[in-house]
Every structure is written in structure tokens, then in C-alpha cells.
Amino acid sequence: MKCPACDSEIPDQANACPHCGRSLRAAPIRSLSGKLQAIGTILVAVSILAMMAGTWWGAALLFPGAAFFIIGRVL
């Protein structure tokens, strides 16, 4: 496989690139908790923007967004 930072060929089993040292561990977004945090953050941001724009559904997204974010932090 190729290193995402320096584009060098590296072994598939490597935890870090031997050329540039970049960590190749899975990003938090690949885990369930990372996905829940991302969903919660997006829902909260969209709901705040919707409330600022004056739409009625903005407040309805705020609670589920906060719940997803908190659950993602706990896991």
C-alpha cells in the first residue's frame, strides 16, 4: 500500500510509514464512537444554522444531535 502523506510504498502490516513516520492507525471516524460523534456534530451544526435561518425543524434536530455526540464520547 502507499503512505497517504509521502506516497511511498509501505508494507500492509506497518503501523507507521518507515519513510516519513506518519501513523497509519485507523482514524477515529472509522470507529463507531467516531461516527456517532461526527453525526452528532453535523446534526448540531445543521440545527443551529436552521434555527438562525428561522426554520421550525432546526430545534427538532438539536436534541438528537447532542444525544449522538454524547453517546459517541461515552463509547
All heavy atoms as a GROMACS GRO file, in nm:
protein
  545
    1MET      N    1   0.084  -0.119   0.000
    1MET     CA    2   0.000   0.000   0.000
    1MET      C    3   0.088   0.125   0.000
    1MET      O    4   0.208   0.116   0.020
    1MET     CB    5  -0.096  -0.003   0.118
    1MET     CG    6  -0.041   0.032   0.252
    1MET     SD    7  -0.178   0.030   0.372
    1MET     CE    8  -0.087   0.066   0.517
    2LYS      N    9   0.027   0.240  -0.023
    2LYS     CA   10   0.102   0.366  -0.028
    2LYS      C   11   0.071   0.451   0.095
    2LYS      O   12  -0.040   0.452   0.143
    2LYS     CB   13   0.066   0.444  -0.154
    2LYS     CG   14   0.118   0.380  -0.280
    2LYS     CD   15   0.103   0.476  -0.396
    2LYS     CE   16   0.161   0.414  -0.519
    2LYS     NZ   17   0.284   0.475  -0.561
    3CYS      N   18   0.173   0.522   0.140
    3CYS     CA   19   0.157   0.614   0.252
    3CYS      C   20   0.075   0.734   0.206
    3CYS      O   21   0.104   0.792   0.101
    3CYS     CB   22   0.294   0.660   0.302
    3CYS     SG   23   0.285   0.787   0.429
    4PRO      N   24  -0.028   0.774   0.283
    4PRO     CA   25  -0.108   0.889   0.244
    4PRO      C   26  -0.033   1.022   0.254
    4PRO      O   27  -0.071   1.120   0.191
    4PRO     CB   28  -0.227   0.887   0.340
    4PRO     CG   29  -0.183   0.802   0.453
    4PRO     CD   30  -0.079   0.709   0.403
    5ALA      N   31   0.076   1.025   0.329
    5ALA     CA   32   0.150   1.150   0.347
    5ALA      C   33   0.260   1.168   0.242
    5ALA      O   34   0.269   1.271   0.178
    5ALA     CB   35   0.210   1.156   0.486
    6CYS      N   36   0.345   1.064   0.225
    6CYS     CA   37   0.461   1.080   0.136
    6CYS      C   38   0.451   0.997   0.009
    6CYS      O   39   0.539   1.002  -0.075
    6CYS     CB   40   0.590   1.047   0.211
    6CYS     SG   41   0.607   0.872   0.255
    7ASP      N   42   0.347   0.917  -0.006
    7ASP     CA   43   0.320   0.836  -0.126
    7ASP      C   44   0.424   0.727  -0.149
    7ASP      O   45   0.439   0.679  -0.259
    7ASP     CB   46   0.307   0.928  -0.247
    7ASP     CG   47   0.212   0.871  -0.351
    7ASP    OD1   48   0.116   0.802  -0.310
    7ASP    OD2   49   0.234   0.894  -0.471
    8SER      N   50   0.497   0.686  -0.046
    8SER     CA   51   0.595   0.579  -0.056
    8SER      C   52   0.527   0.445  -0.039
    8SER      O   53   0.424   0.433   0.029
    8SER     CB   54   0.702   0.594   0.052
    8SER     OG   55   0.770   0.715   0.038
    9GLU      N   56   0.583   0.343  -0.099
    9GLU     CA   57   0.533   0.206  -0.080
    9GLU      C   58   0.570   0.159   0.059
    9GLU      O   59   0.685   0.172   0.102
    9GLU     CB   60   0.593   0.113  -0.184
    9GLU     CG   61   0.529   0.122  -0.321
    9GLU     CD   62   0.384   0.073  -0.323
    9GLU    OE1   63   0.351  -0.023  -0.251
    9GLU    OE2   64   0.305   0.132  -0.398
   10ILE      N   65   0.473   0.104   0.131
   10ILE     CA   66   0.497   0.054   0.266
   10ILE      C   67   0.430  -0.082   0.281
   10ILE      O   68   0.333  -0.113   0.210
   10ILE     CB   69   0.446   0.151   0.374
   10ILE    CG1   70   0.298   0.186   0.351
   10ILE    CG2   71   0.529   0.277   0.377
   10ILE    CD1   72   0.238   0.271   0.458
   11PRO      N   73   0.478  -0.164   0.373
   11PRO     CA   74   0.414  -0.295   0.396
   11PRO      C   75   0.272  -0.278   0.449
   11PRO      O   76   0.241  -0.183   0.520
   11PRO     CB   77   0.503  -0.361   0.501
   11PRO     CG   78   0.628  -0.281   0.508
   11PRO     CD   79   0.597  -0.146   0.455
   12ASP      N   80   0.185  -0.373   0.414
   12ASP     CA   81   0.046  -0.367   0.459
   12ASP      C   82   0.032  -0.378   0.610
   12ASP      O   83  -0.064  -0.328   0.667
   12ASP     CB   84  -0.035  -0.480   0.394
   12ASP     CG   85  -0.056  -0.457   0.245
   12ASP    OD1   86  -0.045  -0.341   0.200
   12ASP    OD2   87  -0.083  -0.556   0.174
   13GLN      N   88   0.126  -0.443   0.677
   13GLN     CA   89   0.117  -0.463   0.821
   13GLN      C   90   0.176  -0.348   0.902
   13GLN      O   91   0.171  -0.347   1.023
   13GLN     CB   92   0.190  -0.592   0.862
   13GLN     CG   93   0.139  -0.716   0.797
   13GLN     CD   94   0.200  -0.739   0.658
   13GLN    OE1   95   0.290  -0.668   0.617
   13GLN    NE2   96   0.149  -0.836   0.586
   14ALA      N   97   0.233  -0.248   0.836
   14ALA     CA   98   0.302  -0.140   0.907
   14ALA      C   99   0.203  -0.054   0.986
   14ALA      O  100   0.092  -0.028   0.942
   14ALA     CB  101   0.377  -0.051   0.808
   15ASN      N  102   0.246  -0.012   1.105
   15ASN     CA  103   0.167   0.080   1.188
   15ASN      C  104   0.202   0.225   1.160
   15ASN      O  105   0.126   0.315   1.192
   15ASN     CB  106   0.188   0.050   1.337
   15ASN     CG  107   0.124  -0.080   1.377
   15ASN    OD1  108   0.024  -0.120   1.321
   15ASN    ND2  109   0.184  -0.148   1.472
   16ALA      N  110   0.322   0.246   1.104
   16ALA     CA  111   0.367   0.380   1.069
   16ALA      C  112   0.452   0.370   0.943
   16ALA      O  113   0.510   0.265   0.914
   16ALA     CB  114   0.449   0.440   1.182
   17CYS      N  115   0.459   0.478   0.869
   17CYS     CA  116   0.540   0.481   0.748
   17CYS      C  117   0.688   0.482   0.786
   17CYS      O  118   0.730   0.568   0.864
   17CYS     CB  119   0.506   0.605   0.664
   17CYS     SG  120   0.609   0.622   0.517
   18PRO      N  121   0.768   0.389   0.731
   18PRO     CA  122   0.911   0.389   0.765
   18PRO      C  123   0.987   0.507   0.703
   18PRO      O  124   1.096   0.540   0.746
   18PRO     CB  125   0.961   0.255   0.709
   18PRO     CG  126   0.860   0.214   0.608
   18PRO     CD  127   0.730   0.277   0.648
   19HIS      N  128   0.927   0.574   0.606
   19HIS     CA  129   0.995   0.684   0.538
   19HIS      C  130   0.970   0.819   0.607
   19HIS      O  131   1.063   0.894   0.632
   19HIS     CB  132   0.951   0.691   0.392
   19HIS     CG  133   0.976   0.564   0.318
   19HIS    ND1  134   1.100   0.525   0.275
   19HIS    CD2  135   0.892   0.463   0.283
   19HIS    CE1  136   1.092   0.407   0.216
   19HIS    NE2  137   0.966   0.368   0.220
   20CYS      N  138   0.842   0.849   0.635
   20CYS     CA  139   0.811   0.980   0.693
   20CYS      C  140   0.766   0.972   0.838
   20CYS      O  141   0.755   1.072   0.906
   20CYS     CB  142   0.704   1.052   0.609
   20CYS     SG  143   0.540   0.977   0.618
   21GLY      N  144   0.733   0.851   0.886
   21GLY     CA  145   0.694   0.833   1.026
   21GLY      C  146   0.547   0.856   1.056
   21GLY      O  147   0.505   0.847   1.170
   22ARG      N  148   0.466   0.883   0.954
   22ARG     CA  149   0.324   0.909   0.978
   22ARG      C  150   0.255   0.783   1.030
   22ARG      O  151   0.274   0.673   0.979
   22ARG     CB  152   0.256   0.954   0.849
   22ARG     CG  153   0.108   0.976   0.872
   22ARG     CD  154   0.041   1.038   0.758
   22ARG     NE  155  -0.101   1.048   0.785
   22ARG     CZ  156  -0.182   1.116   0.710
   22ARG    NH1  157  -0.138   1.181   0.606
   22ARG    NH2  158  -0.310   1.119   0.738
   23SER      N  159   0.172   0.801   1.131
   23SER     CA  160   0.097   0.690   1.189
   23SER      C  161  -0.010   0.645   1.090
   23SER      O  162  -0.077   0.727   1.027
   23SER     CB  163   0.031   0.734   1.319
   23SER     OG  164  -0.050   0.631   1.369
   24LEU      N  165  -0.026   0.515   1.079
   24LEU     CA  166  -0.124   0.459   0.986
   24LEU      C  167  -0.241   0.394   1.059
   24LEU      O  168  -0.320   0.323   1.000
   24LEU     CB  169  -0.056   0.355   0.895
   24LEU     CG  170   0.059   0.409   0.812
   24LEU    CD1  171   0.128   0.296   0.740
   24LEU    CD2  172   0.009   0.513   0.714
   25ARG      N  173  -0.251   0.423   1.189
   25ARG     CA  174  -0.364   0.370   1.266
   25ARG      C  175  -0.494   0.426   1.213
   25ARG      O  176  -0.497   0.536   1.157
   25ARG     CB  177  -0.348   0.404   1.414
   25ARG     CG  178  -0.232   0.332   1.477
   25ARG     CD  179  -0.222   0.351   1.624
   25ARG     NE  180  -0.328   0.427   1.682
   25ARG     CZ  181  -0.317   0.501   1.790
   25ARG    NH1  182  -0.200   0.511   1.848
   25ARG    NH2  183  -0.419   0.566   1.838
   26ALA      N  184  -0.602   0.354   1.237
   26ALA     CA  185  -0.733   0.397   1.190
   26ALA      C  186  -0.771   0.530   1.254
   26ALA      O  187  -0.751   0.552   1.373
   26ALA     CB  188  -0.839   0.292   1.222
   27ALA      N  189  -0.827   0.616   1.174
   27ALA     CA  190  -0.874   0.745   1.224
   27ALA      C  191  -0.996   0.723   1.313
   27ALA      O  192  -1.069   0.625   1.295
   27ALA     CB  193  -0.910   0.837   1.108
   28PRO      N  194  -1.024   0.811   1.411
   28PRO     CA  195  -1.139   0.792   1.500
   28PRO      C  196  -1.272   0.781   1.425
   28PRO      O  197  -1.363   0.717   1.471
   28PRO     CB  198  -1.137   0.916   1.588
   28PRO     CG  199  -1.004   0.974   1.574
   28PRO     CD  200  -0.948   0.928   1.444
   29ILE      N  201  -1.282   0.843   1.309
   29ILE     CA  202  -1.408   0.840   1.236
   29ILE      C  203  -1.443   0.699   1.188
   29ILE      O  204  -1.556   0.669   1.159
   29ILE     CB  205  -1.404   0.940   1.118
   29ILE    CG1  206  -1.542   0.969   1.064
   29ILE    CG2  207  -1.315   0.889   1.007
   29ILE    CD1  208  -1.627   1.047   1.157
   30ARG      N  209  -1.344   0.609   1.185
   30ARG     CA  210  -1.370   0.472   1.141
   30ARG      C  211  -1.429   0.386   1.252
   30ARG      O  212  -1.481   0.280   1.227
   30ARG     CB  213  -1.241   0.408   1.090
   30ARG     CG  214  -1.195   0.473   0.962
   30ARG     CD  215  -1.077   0.405   0.906
   30ARG     NE  216  -1.031   0.480   0.790
   30ARG     CZ  217  -0.957   0.431   0.696
   30ARG    NH1  218  -0.916   0.307   0.704
   30ARG    NH2  219  -0.920   0.505   0.596
   31SER      N  220  -1.421   0.432   1.374
   31SER     CA  221  -1.480   0.357   1.484
   31SER      C  222  -1.625   0.401   1.504
   31SER      O  223  -1.666   0.507   1.456
   31SER     CB  224  -1.401   0.380   1.614
   31SER     OG  225  -1.416   0.513   1.656
   32LEU      N  226  -1.703   0.320   1.572
   32LEU     CA  227  -1.843   0.353   1.596
   32LEU      C  228  -1.856   0.483   1.673
   32LEU      O  229  -1.938   0.569   1.638
   32LEU     CB  230  -1.913   0.240   1.672
   32LEU     CG  231  -2.059   0.265   1.709
   32LEU    CD1  232  -2.142   0.286   1.584
   32LEU    CD2  233  -2.113   0.152   1.792
   33SER      N  234  -1.774   0.502   1.776
   33SER     CA  235  -1.786   0.624   1.856
   33SER      C  236  -1.750   0.746   1.772
   33SER      O  237  -1.812   0.851   1.785
   33SER     CB  238  -1.698   0.616   1.980
   33SER     OG  239  -1.562   0.606   1.946
   34GLY      N  240  -1.651   0.733   1.683
   34GLY     CA  241  -1.615   0.844   1.597
   34GLY      C  242  -1.726   0.880   1.499
   34GLY      O  243  -1.752   0.997   1.472
   35LYS      N  244  -1.793   0.778   1.450
   35LYS     CA  245  -1.906   0.802   1.357
   35LYS      C  246  -2.021   0.870   1.430
   35LYS      O  247  -2.082   0.963   1.376
   35LYS     CB  248  -1.954   0.670   1.296
   35LYS     CG  249  -1.858   0.613   1.196
   35LYS     CD  250  -1.906   0.482   1.141
   35LYS     CE  251  -1.803   0.424   1.047
   35LYS     NZ  252  -1.838   0.292   1.000
   36LEU      N  253  -2.050   0.825   1.552
   36LEU     CA  254  -2.159   0.887   1.627
   36LEU      C  255  -2.126   1.032   1.661
   36LEU      O  256  -2.214   1.119   1.654
   36LEU     CB  257  -2.186   0.807   1.755
   36LEU     CG  258  -2.250   0.670   1.736
   36LEU    CD1  259  -2.260   0.597   1.869
   36LEU    CD2  260  -2.386   0.682   1.670
   37GLN      N  261  -2.002   1.059   1.695
   37GLN     CA  262  -1.961   1.197   1.724
   37GLN      C  263  -1.975   1.283   1.599
   37GLN      O  264  -2.021   1.397   1.606
   37GLN     CB  265  -1.817   1.203   1.772
   37GLN     CG  266  -1.802   1.170   1.917
   37GLN     CD  267  -1.659   1.188   1.961
   37GLN    OE1  268  -1.569   1.125   1.907
   37GLN    NE2  269  -1.639   1.274   2.058
   38ALA      N  270  -1.935   1.230   1.485
   38ALA     CA  271  -1.944   1.306   1.360
   38ALA      C  272  -2.090   1.334   1.324
   38ALA      O  273  -2.125   1.446   1.287
   38ALA     CB  274  -1.876   1.229   1.247
   39ILE      N  275  -2.176   1.233   1.339
   39ILE     CA  276  -2.319   1.253   1.311
   39ILE      C  277  -2.377   1.357   1.405
   39ILE      O  278  -2.450   1.447   1.363
   39ILE     CB  279  -2.395   1.119   1.325
   39ILE    CG1  280  -2.357   1.025   1.210
   39ILE    CG2  281  -2.547   1.142   1.325
   39ILE    CD1  282  -2.406   0.883   1.230
   40GLY      N  283  -2.343   1.348   1.533
   40GLY     CA  284  -2.393   1.445   1.631
   40GLY      C  285  -2.346   1.585   1.602
   40GLY      O  286  -2.425   1.680   1.608
   41THR      N  287  -2.219   1.599   1.568
   41THR     CA  288  -2.164   1.731   1.537
   41THR      C  289  -2.233   1.792   1.415
   41THR      O  290  -2.269   1.910   1.415
   41THR     CB  291  -2.012   1.722   1.512
   41THR    OG1  292  -1.952   1.666   1.628
   41THR    CG2  293  -1.952   1.857   1.482
   42ILE      N  294  -2.254   1.711   1.313
   42ILE     CA  295  -2.321   1.760   1.191
   42ILE      C  296  -2.465   1.800   1.221
   42ILE      O  297  -2.511   1.906   1.177
   42ILE     CB  298  -2.313   1.654   1.080
   42ILE    CG1  299  -2.168   1.640   1.031
   42ILE    CG2  300  -2.405   1.689   0.964
   42ILE    CD1  301  -2.143   1.522   0.943
   43LEU      N  302  -2.537   1.716   1.296
   43LEU     CA  303  -2.676   1.749   1.329
   43LEU      C  304  -2.687   1.876   1.413
   43LEU      O  305  -2.776   1.958   1.390
   43LEU     CB  306  -2.743   1.632   1.402
   43LEU     CG  307  -2.781   1.512   1.318
   43LEU    CD1  308  -2.836   1.400   1.407
   43LEU    CD2  309  -2.883   1.550   1.213
   44VAL      N  310  -2.597   1.892   1.508
   44VAL     CA  311  -2.600   2.013   1.591
   44VAL      C  312  -2.570   2.136   1.505
   44VAL      O  313  -2.639   2.238   1.515
   44VAL     CB  314  -2.501   2.003   1.709
   44VAL    CG1  315  -2.481   2.136   1.777
   44VAL    CG2  316  -2.551   1.900   1.810
   45ALA      N  317  -2.470   2.127   1.418
   45ALA     CA  318  -2.436   2.241   1.332
   45ALA      C  319  -2.551   2.276   1.237
   45ALA      O  320  -2.586   2.394   1.222
   45ALA     CB  321  -2.310   2.209   1.252
   46VAL      N  322  -2.612   2.174   1.178
   46VAL     CA  323  -2.724   2.199   1.086
   46VAL      C  324  -2.842   2.258   1.162
   46VAL      O  325  -2.909   2.350   1.113
   46VAL     CB  326  -2.765   2.068   1.014
   46VAL    CG1  327  -2.897   2.081   0.942
   46VAL    CG2  328  -2.656   2.028   0.916
   47SER      N  329  -2.867   2.210   1.283
   47SER     CA  330  -2.981   2.262   1.359
   47SER      C  331  -2.958   2.407   1.401
   47SER      O  332  -3.051   2.488   1.397
   47SER     CB  333  -3.010   2.175   1.481
   47SER     OG  334  -2.902   2.180   1.572
   48ILE      N  335  -2.835   2.441   1.438
   48ILE     CA  336  -2.806   2.580   1.475
   48ILE      C  337  -2.824   2.671   1.354
   48ILE      O  338  -2.885   2.778   1.363
   48ILE     CB  339  -2.666   2.592   1.536
   48ILE    CG1  340  -2.664   2.526   1.674
   48ILE    CG2  341  -2.621   2.738   1.544
   48ILE    CD1  342  -2.527   2.512   1.735
   49LEU      N  343  -2.772   2.628   1.239
   49LEU     CA  344  -2.789   2.707   1.116
   49LEU      C  345  -2.937   2.720   1.079
   49LEU      O  346  -2.982   2.827   1.038
   49LEU     CB  347  -2.711   2.645   1.001
   49LEU     CG  348  -2.559   2.655   1.010
   49LEU    CD1  349  -2.494   2.574   0.900
   49LEU    CD2  350  -2.515   2.799   1.006
   50ALA      N  351  -3.013   2.612   1.095
   50ALA     CA  352  -3.156   2.617   1.063
   50ALA      C  353  -3.230   2.710   1.157
   50ALA      O  354  -3.319   2.785   1.113
   50ALA     CB  355  -3.214   2.476   1.070
   51MET      N  356  -3.196   2.708   1.286
   51MET     CA  357  -3.263   2.797   1.380
   51MET      C  358  -3.228   2.943   1.350
   51MET      O  359  -3.312   3.032   1.363
   51MET     CB  360  -3.226   2.761   1.524
   51MET     CG  361  -3.297   2.635   1.572
   51MET     SD  362  -3.276   2.601   1.748
   51MET     CE  363  -3.103   2.565   1.761
   52MET      N  364  -3.105   2.969   1.309
   52MET     CA  365  -3.066   3.105   1.273
   52MET      C  366  -3.141   3.151   1.148
   52MET      O  367  -3.172   3.270   1.134
   52MET     CB  368  -2.915   3.113   1.251
   52MET     CG  369  -2.837   3.102   1.380
   52MET     SD  370  -2.657   3.088   1.360
   52MET     CE  371  -2.619   3.227   1.260
   53ALA      N  372  -3.170   3.057   1.058
   53ALA     CA  373  -3.244   3.090   0.936
   53ALA      C  374  -3.393   3.100   0.963
   53ALA      O  375  -3.468   3.145   0.876
   53ALA     CB  376  -3.216   2.987   0.828
   54GLY      N  377  -3.438   3.056   1.080
   54GLY     CA  378  -3.578   3.068   1.116
   54GLY      C  379  -3.666   2.951   1.076
   54GLY      O  380  -3.786   2.964   1.069
   55THR      N  381  -3.607   2.836   1.051
   55THR     CA  382  -3.688   2.719   1.016
   55THR      C  383  -3.732   2.646   1.142
   55THR      O  384  -3.664   2.648   1.244
   55THR     CB  385  -3.610   2.622   0.925
   55THR    OG1  386  -3.494   2.578   0.994
   55THR    CG2  387  -3.571   2.689   0.794
   56TRP      N  388  -3.844   2.580   1.136
   56TRP     CA  389  -3.901   2.514   1.254
   56TRP      C  390  -3.831   2.383   1.288
   56TRP      O  391  -3.835   2.338   1.400
   56TRP     CB  392  -4.050   2.489   1.234
   56TRP     CG  393  -4.079   2.395   1.122
   56TRP    CD1  394  -4.099   2.427   0.991
   56TRP    CD2  395  -4.089   2.252   1.128
   56TRP    NE1  396  -4.119   2.314   0.917
   56TRP    CE2  397  -4.115   2.206   0.998
   56TRP    CE3  398  -4.078   2.160   1.232
   56TRP    CZ2  399  -4.129   2.071   0.968
   56TRP    CZ3  400  -4.093   2.026   1.203
   56TRP    CH2  401  -4.119   1.983   1.072
   57TRP      N  402  -3.766   2.319   1.192
   57TRP     CA  403  -3.708   2.188   1.218
   57TRP      C  404  -3.569   2.196   1.280
   57TRP      O  405  -3.512   2.094   1.320
   57TRP     CB  406  -3.705   2.103   1.092
   57TRP     CG  407  -3.639   2.170   0.974
   57TRP    CD1  408  -3.700   2.247   0.880
   57TRP    CD2  409  -3.501   2.167   0.940
   57TRP    NE1  410  -3.608   2.293   0.790
   57TRP    CE2  411  -3.485   2.244   0.824
   57TRP    CE3  412  -3.389   2.106   0.996
   57TRP    CZ2  413  -3.362   2.263   0.763
   57TRP    CZ3  414  -3.266   2.125   0.936
   57TRP    CH2  415  -3.254   2.202   0.820
   58GLY      N  416  -3.511   2.315   1.290
   58GLY     CA  417  -3.378   2.327   1.350
   58GLY      C  418  -3.374   2.282   1.494
   58GLY      O  419  -3.284   2.207   1.535
   59ALA      N  420  -3.471   2.325   1.573
   59ALA     CA  421  -3.474   2.285   1.714
   59ALA      C  422  -3.500   2.136   1.729
   59ALA      O  423  -3.452   2.073   1.824
   59ALA     CB  424  -3.581   2.366   1.786
   60ALA      N  425  -3.574   2.078   1.636
   60ALA     CA  426  -3.603   1.935   1.643
   60ALA      C  427  -3.478   1.850   1.624
   60ALA      O  428  -3.472   1.738   1.672
   60ALA     CB  429  -3.708   1.898   1.540
   61LEU      N  430  -3.378   1.902   1.554
   61LEU     CA  431  -3.254   1.827   1.532
   61LEU      C  432  -3.153   1.847   1.644
   61LEU      O  433  -3.058   1.771   1.656
   61LEU     CB  434  -3.189   1.870   1.400
   61LEU     CG  435  -3.253   1.823   1.272
   61LEU    CD1  436  -3.177   1.881   1.153
   61LEU    CD2  437  -3.255   1.672   1.264
   62LEU      N  438  -3.171   1.948   1.724
   62LEU     CA  439  -3.071   1.982   1.825
   62LEU      C  440  -3.057   1.872   1.930
   62LEU      O  441  -2.946   1.831   1.962
   62LEU     CB  442  -3.106   2.115   1.892
   62LEU     CG  443  -2.997   2.176   1.978
   62LEU    CD1  444  -2.869   2.196   1.899
   62LEU    CD2  445  -3.043   2.309   2.035
   63PHE      N  446  -3.166   1.820   1.982
   63PHE     CA  447  -3.158   1.716   2.085
   63PHE      C  448  -3.099   1.586   2.031
   63PHE      O  449  -3.007   1.531   2.093
   63PHE     CB  450  -3.294   1.690   2.149
   63PHE     CG  451  -3.288   1.581   2.253
   63PHE    CD1  452  -3.228   1.604   2.376
   63PHE    CD2  453  -3.338   1.456   2.226
   63PHE    CE1  454  -3.218   1.504   2.470
   63PHE    CE2  455  -3.330   1.355   2.320
   63PHE     CZ  456  -3.270   1.379   2.442
   64PRO      N  457  -3.147   1.533   1.916
   64PRO     CA  458  -3.084   1.410   1.866
   64PRO      C  459  -2.936   1.429   1.833
   64PRO      O  460  -2.856   1.339   1.856
   64PRO     CB  461  -3.163   1.376   1.740
   64PRO     CG  462  -3.292   1.448   1.754
   64PRO     CD  463  -3.263   1.569   1.836
   65GLY      N  464  -2.900   1.547   1.782
   65GLY     CA  465  -2.760   1.572   1.752
   65GLY      C  466  -2.675   1.570   1.876
   65GLY      O  467  -2.566   1.511   1.879
   66ALA      N  468  -2.723   1.633   1.982
   66ALA     CA  469  -2.649   1.633   2.108
   66ALA      C  470  -2.642   1.492   2.166
   66ALA      O  471  -2.539   1.452   2.220
   66ALA     CB  472  -2.715   1.728   2.206
   67ALA      N  473  -2.750   1.416   2.153
   67ALA     CA  474  -2.750   1.278   2.205
   67ALA      C  475  -2.648   1.192   2.131
   67ALA      O  476  -2.574   1.116   2.194
   67ALA     CB  477  -2.890   1.218   2.192
   68PHE      N  478  -2.644   1.201   1.997
   68PHE     CA  479  -2.546   1.124   1.921
   68PHE      C  480  -2.404   1.163   1.961
   68PHE      O  481  -2.318   1.078   1.979
   68PHE     CB  482  -2.562   1.148   1.770
   68PHE     CG  483  -2.663   1.057   1.705
   68PHE    CD1  484  -2.784   1.106   1.662
   68PHE    CD2  485  -2.633   0.923   1.685
   68PHE    CE1  486  -2.876   1.023   1.603
   68PHE    CE2  487  -2.725   0.839   1.624
   68PHE     CZ  488  -2.848   0.889   1.584
   69PHE      N  489  -2.379   1.291   1.977
   69PHE     CA  490  -2.246   1.338   2.014
   69PHE      C  491  -2.205   1.284   2.150
   69PHE      O  492  -2.094   1.233   2.167
   69PHE     CB  493  -2.241   1.491   2.014
   69PHE     CG  494  -2.104   1.544   2.046
   69PHE    CD1  495  -2.006   1.547   1.950
   69PHE    CD2  496  -2.076   1.591   2.172
   69PHE    CE1  497  -1.880   1.595   1.978
   69PHE    CE2  498  -1.951   1.642   2.203
   69PHE     CZ  499  -1.852   1.642   2.105
   70ILE      N  500  -2.295   1.291   2.248
   70ILE     CA  501  -2.263   1.245   2.383
   70ILE      C  502  -2.242   1.094   2.386
   70ILE      O  503  -2.149   1.045   2.449
   70ILE     CB  504  -2.372   1.289   2.482
   70ILE    CG1  505  -2.367   1.441   2.499
   70ILE    CG2  506  -2.357   1.220   2.616
   70ILE    CD1  507  -2.486   1.500   2.571
   71ILE      N  508  -2.327   1.020   2.316
   71ILE     CA  509  -2.310   0.874   2.311
   71ILE      C  510  -2.177   0.838   2.248
   71ILE      O  511  -2.108   0.747   2.292
   71ILE     CB  512  -2.427   0.808   2.235
   71ILE    CG1  513  -2.554   0.821   2.318
   71ILE    CG2  514  -2.398   0.663   2.204
   71ILE    CD1  515  -2.681   0.781   2.243
   72GLY      N  516  -2.139   0.911   2.142
   72GLY     CA  517  -2.010   0.887   2.079
   72GLY      C  518  -1.894   0.915   2.173
   72GLY      O  519  -1.791   0.847   2.168
   73ARG      N  520  -1.906   1.014   2.258
   73ARG     CA  521  -1.800   1.046   2.354
   73ARG      C  522  -1.790   0.938   2.463
   73ARG      O  523  -1.681   0.908   2.510
   73ARG     CB  524  -1.825   1.181   2.421
   73ARG     CG  525  -1.816   1.300   2.331
   73ARG     CD  526  -1.680   1.333   2.288
   73ARG     NE  527  -1.599   1.378   2.400
   73ARG     CZ  528  -1.474   1.410   2.391
   73ARG    NH1  529  -1.414   1.402   2.276
   73ARG    NH2  530  -1.407   1.449   2.496
   74VAL      N  531  -1.905   0.883   2.503
   74VAL     CA  532  -1.907   0.783   2.610
   74VAL      C  533  -1.849   0.650   2.561
   74VAL      O  534  -1.779   0.582   2.635
   74VAL     CB  535  -2.051   0.765   2.664
   74VAL    CG1  536  -2.059   0.648   2.759
   74VAL    CG2  537  -2.095   0.892   2.732
   75LEU      N  538  -1.880   0.613   2.438
   75LEU     CA  539  -1.830   0.485   2.385
   75LEU      C  540  -1.684   0.496   2.366
   75LEU      O  541  -1.593   0.467   2.365
   75LEU     CB  542  -1.897   0.450   2.253
   75LEU     CG  543  -2.045   0.414   2.263
   75LEU    CD1  544  -2.100   0.386   2.125
   75LEU    CD2  545  -2.066   0.293   2.351
   0.00000   0.00000   0.00000
